[in-house]
Amino acid sequence: MLPRYVFLLLSLALPFGTADAQITLTAADYPIRPGTNTYHSLDTANEDGSNTVAIEAIIALSGPNQTYDFTPITYETLFDGTIEVEAGATGPGAGIDPLDEATHTATYPFAFDDGETSIEGILYFYFALTNEAASTLGTLFPGESGGDQIEFTTTYTPDGRREAVFPMTFGTTWTSVYTQTVDFGGFEFAAEGMDTYEVDGWGTLIAPGVEGGVPVLRVKVTSKLTTNGFTNTSICYEMRSNAPVVAVVCEGDSQTQQPPTATVTSTGATATASEGETKPTRAALEAAYPNPARDAVTLEFDVPQGGAVELTVYDVLGRPVHRVVEGTRAAGRHTETLDVAGLAPGIYLARLTVDGQHWTRRLTVAR
């Protein structure tokens, strides 16, 4: 199943505001737009239960004109990076049904290492967005674990997993029924899913880094997934808005001793130096050019202050094919030219790492 916070990773950068009346969300507010977006996500698994009281206080706030305060929560994990969103079905899922029906594809590098297992690769999310609804069609992940190539594909049929309907306002409800099919290296299994959604509250979201709060609708999501006669149920509450911050809390499960959890994610367009500045205010990786490229491609990136920089090109399986930069760079704009004449035609991802944060750009090699 897709993590519930996937919705959080794709938020739009729109002005903050206060919630003196409820908002109505339309397709124009749905957080999928072509371009490069940074994200900054705070997360707590709450394994020691220290955040339970604060999270349960948010869960209890159904109804109108509420204040959802996420600042008392202690966050254990920080995720920083970028998401590249393109129009249409792109990447390795472009020819796979129903992924090829996507109106948008979101791509970002994924890495996991808990000391025992390490996984690294590229995640592709495929979406369909209309004026009436937004649906997840599936995901595709080519990557590597322990030196072995891995790949899994998840699809939602027949019409995708409906994440939103429009217009959305207080009291809106809908249900999404689908079959989830997972293909893991040729091993395929399916489950029957049913998600019910209810906009059961509205008010103001207060969270770390948010001055004055933002107006939100609270969406209660009850997800049921049945596999071999066994049904797993989860209940989460998503604070959705047209502002560049969203948050989610999920109920725990006393039977499995799973505690309630919380996530807050802020996003925005990649920023570079303002006009008249002599150096950038933050790191950024610009679009590759020419793109597609036949012989050489130029990559430009900004470094806000001198330090360690890594710029690596990966193939669609998440394997590094060229270390463009690996060392220190001074603050400012830098330009690197990559010889791609020896690379096979196809899609690649250039990944910039500066101070533990990542930025990604897609490039295509053609012949």
N, C-alpha and C positions, 0 to 999 in steps of 0.2 A: 504494500500500500504506500502511496505517496505520503511523505510527512506533511502534517497539517500546516507547517510553517512555510511550505513552498509558496503559498499565497503571499506570505510576508515578504519574500525575497524580491518581488517584482513591483513594488509600490512606486507611484508617480511622485515627482517633486513639484508640489503645488503649495500655495501659501497656507500658513497656519491661520487658525481662527479660533473663536470661542463658541461654545454651544449654548446659545440662548434660545434656540429652537431646533427641532430635529432636522436632519438633512435628508435629502433624497438622492440616491446614487443611480446613475445611468451608465450606459456602455462607455461614455466618454470618461468616466471615473475609474474604469476597470484598469488595474495596474499591469497592463501589457502594452508597451510601446517600443517600436524599433529604436535601437541605439544602445549605448553603453551606460550602464547604471551601476554605481557603487552601492554596496550595502554594508550595514553595520548592525550586527545582531547580537543581542544579549539573551542568554538562555540559562535556565536552571532545571536540572533533573530532580532537584529537591530530594536527593537520596537520604539525607539525614532528617528530613521533615521540618527543618528550621523555617521554611517558607510557607508551611501549610496554612497557618492562620491568615497570613496576608493574601494568599491565593484564594482561599475559600471565601474571604470577605468580598472579593471581586466576583466570584461565581454567584454569590447571593444577590447581586444587584440587577435584577430584572426590572422592567418598567421604564417609565419616562424620566428624563432629566436627572440621570445618575452621574456620579463622578467615579471613574474607574482609575484608581490610583495605584500605579505599578512601582512607585518609588520606594515603598518599604521593603520590597523584595531584594534579596541578595542574589546576584547573578554569578554563576560559577564559570560560565563559558562565554567567550567572545569570538564571533566569526566576523571577519572582514574580507571583502573581495569585490569582484565585479560580475555582473550578468550581462551578456550580450543578447539582445533581442532583435530578431530579423523578421520581416514580413514573409508569410508563406511557410511551406514545409521545406526546410533545408537540412543539410547534414545527412547522416546515414539513414535516417528514418524517412527520407523523402519518397522512397519507393515502396514503403510498407503500409498496408491497409490496417487501420484507418489513419495512421500518422500522416499520410500524404494528403489528408483533407485539412490539415492545420492552416489557420490564417496567420499564426505566429509561432516562431520557434525560439525558445530561450535556452542559452548555452552557458555553462560555467564549469570551470575545473573543480574536481572534487578530490579530496584527499582525506584519508582516515588512518590513524596509527595509534593503537592502544598499547603498544609495547609487545604485543603478541601477534597481532594481525595488522597488516598494512594494505590499503587499497588506494589506488590513484588512477584517475581517468577523467573523462569528460561526460558531463550529464547534459542530455538534450531533453527538454520538455516541449511537448506539442499541444497547442491550444487552438480552439475555434471560438472566435468572438463575433457576435452579431449584435444588432440593436436590441434584441430580445433576451439574449442569454450568453453566458460564457461557460465553456466546457473544456475539461482536460481530456485529450484523446489518448495520451500515453507518454511514456518515457523510454529513452534508449541510453544505455550506459556501456560504452566500450572502455576497458581499462586493464589494469594489471594488478596482480596480487602475488607477492612472493616470487616474482619473476615469471609467473604464468599469466597468459592472456585470458581475460574473462570478459563476458558480455551478457547483459540481460536486457530484455525488452518487455515492457509492460504496456498492455493496451486495454482500453475500456470501450466495450461495444454494447449495443449497436450504435449509440449516439453520443458516446463519451460520458464522462462524469461531470454532471452539471453543477458548477461551483457558484453560479450567480444567475439571477434573473433580473430584468430591468423593466420598469423602474423599481428600485428597491427602497422601501421605507418601513417605518415602524408598523409591525403587523404582517408584513409580507411572509409567505410560507411557500415552500416547494419541496418536491421529492425527486430524487435521482435514483433510478434503478438501472443496474448495469452488470455486465460480466467482466470481471478482471482476469486477464490471462497473462501469465508470466512465462517467458521463455528464457531459461537460464542455460546457456550453452547447449541447446538442443533438447533439454529436459523441460517439458511444458506442463503446467498445471493451472487450473482455473478455479475461481471462487465467485459466488454470487454476492453482489453488494447492493445495499440500499442506504442512502443518506437522506435524512430529513433535516430541513433547514427552517428556522423560525427567527425572524428579527424580533427579539423579545425585549429589547431595550434600546435606549439612546441617551446620549449625554456627552460628557467631556472625558477624554483620555489624558491622564497625566502620567508621564514616563520620564526616565532619565534622558536629559538633553533636550527636553521639550519645554520651551518657555511659554507659560500661560495656558497650556493644554490645547488639544485639537478636538473638533466635533467628530463624533463617531456614531455609527449604528452598531449594536451588539447582535451578532448572529449566533444562535445556538445551533450547533451541528451535531447530530446524533448519527454515527456511522456504524453500520452493521455489515460484517463480512462473514459469509458462511462457506466453510471449506470442509468437505467430507462429513456434513451433518453437524459440524461444530460452528457456533456463531460467536464471533468476538465483537463486542460493542464498546465504542469509545464516545465520550461526550466532551466537546470542546466549545469554547465561547470566543468568537473572533470579533475584534474591534475593527470594523472596516470604515474607511474614510477616503476622502480625496486629498488628504494631506500626506506628507512624506514620512509618516510613521504609523505603523499598525502593530497590534499586539494580540496575543492569544493566551488563554489559560485552559487547561484540560483537567477534568476531574480525575482523581485517582481511582484505584480499584482495591477494595479491602481484601477481596478473595485472593488476588495475586500479590498483594502487599505493594502495589504500585502507588507512589505518592502523587498528588497533583503537581502539575508543571506549569511553567510560564515562559513566554518568549516576547521580546520587544525588538522590532526591527525598523530602522530608519534607512531610507534610500535616497538617491539623488543622481542627477546627471554628473558625469565626470567633469571636474573643474580644473581649469588651468589658470595661468597668471592673468590678472586683470591688465587692461591696457595701461602702459606707462610703468609697470613693475619691471624690475630688472631680473627677477627670478620668480619661479612659480611658487604658489602658496601650498600646493600639495602635489603628490606624484600623479602622473597620468600617462597612459600609453595611447598615442594617436592611431588613427586608422592607417593600415599599411597601404603603400602605393608603389607602383601601379598594382591594381587588384581587380582581375586576375593578373598574375605575373608569369613570364616565360623564363627569363634568365636571372633577373635580380629584383629584389624588393627592398624598399626603404622603410625603416621603422624609426619613428621619432618618439621620444619619451621625456618627461619632465621629472626632475628630482628636486624637492624643496630644500634639502640640505644634504651636504656631502655624507656619503656612507656607502654601505654594501648594496650592490645592485645585481640582480640576476635577470637576464632576458633569455628565455628558452622557447624554442619552437617545438610543438608536439604534433604527432599525427592524430587521426581520429580515434585510435586505440589508446590514446593517452601516453604513447611512448615518446620520449625526447628524441628528436632527430637532429637538433643543432643547438649548441650553447652559443648564443650570439654575444652575450655579455655575462661575465662572472668575475666580479671584482668590485672595486670602489669607483665611484664617480663623484665629481664635484656638483654642487647645486647648479641648476639651470637646465636648458634644453639640450638634448643629445640626439645625434642622428647616427644610425647604423645601417649599413647596406649588407643584405644577406644574399649570397649566391644560391639560387634555387635550381640551377640548371641540372644538378644531380638528383633532385627530388622527383619522385614519381608524381604524375598529375593527380590532383585531388585537393581536399580541404585540409588545412592545417590551422593550428591555434598558436599565436604568439602570446606568451605569458610573462608579464613583468612583475618582479617581486622586489619591493622596496620596504624596508623596515617591517617585515612580516606581513605586509599587505600585498594583494594581488590584483593585477589588471590584465584583461584578456582581449585580444583582437583576432578576428578571423582573417585568414588569407587563403587564396586559391592559387594553385599552380596549374597552369594550362600549357598545352603543347600545340 
